[in-house]
Amino acid sequence: MAPNAGVKPRLIPVLLLKHGLLVRSQLFRVHQVIGNPISTIMRLANWNVDELILLDISRGDDFHDLRRDDLQIQYTGSTVADVLREVTRVCPVPFTVGGRIRTIEDIRSRLQAGAEKVTLNTQAVLHPELVTEAARSFGSQCIVVSIDAKATPDGKWEVLSDGGRTPTGLDVVEWARKAESLGAGEILLTSIDRDGAGKGYDLELVSSVTSAVNVPVIACGGVGAYEHFAPVIRDAGASAAAAANIFHFFENSYPLAKKACIDVGVGLRPVEFAGPYAPREPRYDLAERDRRVAARVEASQKPLPENTPRREKPRWCTRCVYPAINAAPMEFDDNGVCMGCVMSDVKKGISMSEWDRRRGVLREMLEKYRSKNDGYDCVIAVSGGKDSYFQAHVIRNEFGLRPLLVTYNANNWLEAGWYNLHRMKEVFDADHVLVSPSVSVLKKLNRLGFLIMGDMNWHGHTGITTAPCQVAVKYDIPLVIWGEHGYLDLCGQFSLDDYPEMNYRDRLEHFSRGYDWNYMVGLEGLTARDMNPWKYPTDEEIYNLDLRGIYIGNYIYWEANEHSKMVVEKYGFRVHDEPFERTYRQMSNLDDAYENGVHDYLKYIKFGYGRCTDHVCKDVRAGLMSRDEGIERVRRMDHVKSKDLYRWLDYVGMEEDEFDRLADTFRDPRVWRRENGRWVKDSLWD
């Protein structure tokens, strides 16, 4: 009889924690920061996952400082136990913890912090007696032995330890048998060769282990499609199918993965949404919210100190000019190169034949969504910018679809941007919907965004990711087209083989910084009705429509400089008629009168860099500018306090002194310090 016969198999998301942040992994070597583990666990809890596995792959005790003042989710502390206590607070499902466990006390501390099970890897290899002692102390049901397997030339598999770095000489099947005899109650089996590759599980590897042991085996490594889950349970005998990357990149990925298994007869628990303990929209402590707002105002009124100490030595990418303390989640390789540059190199290495293949995949996908009843084929989220024109050009004129253009109207267009936006419906012969919130509400949200997170454009970031999806649900259009994934381009957050799509978690954490629409209700008299334009469709609406938001930059080679020339020549796209003060490009953010000026100046205030740095990094990676040239441009432009500030101050009714005092409260102390009554920071050219 198979292990646990009669027990329903499980589907388990795996979360990789590195220095307190969530990362994706490929081949155990490339790690890219996805974001905050707490928000991801909250989202997984919305889906009523069977259980979770959290693996700490940090190489030391240095943790990222997650007390950034512009994030809603903040937690203090510098240990795994600190993180686990926060996890326990928001996670109603069982979870297993692994990584850097060396002693019985380490196991006890993790169980006391809320974990149901722990998993041992390197220490199980080095000190097998630890497995036995742990099983006696806490019960075999609490002890999982994790096995990282790598194929050998002779067709077998070798156990690697130390995060896949150290060959052990152990045969995987023999070590699995040994682990069971030592007292392990479960085996977590991961294929190093398949990690992050998206090619499916190594079924032969899994079968060899499940047939050799009597304890449950959790298979991990290689999932790239929902169809990969069922075979590892049905055909290879795994008691549970685990995966990491796929659950981060797609909307309703866990329910859809379950449905794919259930549809082919794998008896998982049925698909469920948001139980009573896990509402999708966060449940905010409004009293704490009000305390934070009041504390912000109070801090802005206190005298600034004359001097403060330097917190830590700054760090920049050795190839572009991005700093490690960044608005985007930034990770570096062993050579000090940021993941944005690494992924840029990967992109350059993709052959034209592969781009042709990807374009074919896109064409095939679009054909599936072509309307059968004279309706719209898709929604294109447009702002009227150069990227919007390129998206519409590809979808309308290259692939021949009939799109519905949808725009979130933030009431802050530059003249050229407003012209370009309204001309789109003519040049692309398309219908166009503008979602235009009340101007009085927009002014309130401008002020609140600045006060709460140091960004007056919270409403814009949240609005542009909400309105197209709202309209898609209203018109029963299951496909929304986006351009390039911003974080993939800026900080290399994903692999191009991940094909990430727009999803609620990504929107909430990265675009909205953890503040959903309901956080604003009650402030400045705002009501739930006022916030209707910022309410994302429900999970049930998304699931029933099978709504997808794809980034065509995953399928078509994306080079903004080339696109810019094309849309000017072919469609008469207008650029700004005067230079921007904080960047040298004149085609960016024409849809937002404050984006290149005051909004970007606040990024400089918080993190010590601005839009010029963003554009320099893009151009250095594209080979259009040397790093030294880029540094000189950054030196001249990043610090400029734009005159756009005064337009915004007049718009919301605020004095410059009040703005400066509130802005100063958001300065990251890892970047800024006071010397003789002045704000100073280290710079790349010092």
Number of C-alpha atoms within 10 A of each C-alpha: 6 14 16 12 10 9 10 13 22 21 26 22 25 21 25 26 24 21 20 25 23 23 26 24 21 19 16 18 13 17 22 27 23 27 21 20 20 23 20 20 22 22 25 28 24 23 22 23 24 18 20 23 23 22 19 20 19 18 12 9 11 12 15 13 16 16 14 17 17 22 17 20 16 15 15 11 14 16 13 21 18 15 19 22 17 17 21 17 11 16 24 17 16 15 22 21 26 23 23 21 20 16 13 14 11 14 25 15 15 22 19 13 18 20 26 18 23 26 26 26 25 24 19 23 22 12 12 17 14 19 28 20 16 23 19 12 13 15 15 20 14 20 25 30 28 27 28 25 26 20 16 10 6 6 8 15 20 21 27 23 20 17 16 19 10 11 13 15 10 15 16 23 24 14 17 28 18 14 25 22 13 20 24 28 22 25 27 23 25 24 26 25 18 22 24 26 20 18 14 21 28 21 17 12 22 24 19 17 23 25 15 13 21 16 21 23 28 27 32 29 29 28 25 23 15 19 16 19 26 25 18 24 25 16 12 21 23 30 26 22 25 26 25 23 28 23 22 26 19 22 23 25 19 23 22 17 20 24 19 18 22 16 10 12 11 19 18 18 16 10 15 14 19 17 12 7 12 20 15 19 21 17 11 13 10 14 9 10 16 13 12 14 17 13 12 18 17 12 15 18 13 10 8 16 12 12 13 15 11 17 12 9 8 15 15 17 22 15 17 24 24 25 21 18 21 16 17 18 22 23 23 22 15 8 9 14 18 27 27 27 26 18 22 20 13 12 16 12 10 12 10 11 9 13 15 14 14 17 17 14 12 17 15 11 12 18 13 10 15 19 16 9 7 8 14 23 24 25 25 27 27 28 28 24 25 27 21 21 25 18 22 28 19 14 21 17 12 10 14 14 19 23 26 26 27 24 23 24 22 24 17 17 19 16 15 18 26 19 16 24 23 13 16 24 16 11 14 18 12 15 14 19 18 16 18 15 18 14 12 11 16 21 19 18 24 20 22 21 20 20 22 24 22 26 25 25 23 22 26 22 20 24 26 23 25 20 25 29 27 22 21 24 19 11 14 15 24 22 26 25 24 23 21 21 21 13 16 21 19 22 25 27 26 26 23 18 12 18 18 23 21 21 21 21 23 23 21 23 21 20 19 25 18 22 25 24 22 19 19 22 16 12 14 12 10 15 14 14 9 17 20 14 20 22 19 24 19 14 20 13 15 20 18 11 15 16 23 21 23 22 20 22 19 24 22 19 17 17 13 16 14 9 16 19 12 16 19 14 10 10 15 12 23 19 20 16 10 7 12 18 19 24 24 16 17 15 19 21 19 27 24 22 21 23 19 23 23 24 23 24 27 24 21 20 23 28 22 23 27 27 24 25 24 17 19 27 25 23 18 19 21 17 10 12 14 16 19 13 12 20 19 13 18 26 17 13 20 22 18 17 17 19 13 18 18 13 14 21 16 11 13 15 11 13 11 13 9 13 16 13 17 21 21 18 22 24 22 19 18 18 23 22 21 17 15 10 12 12 16 14 17 14 16 16 9 5
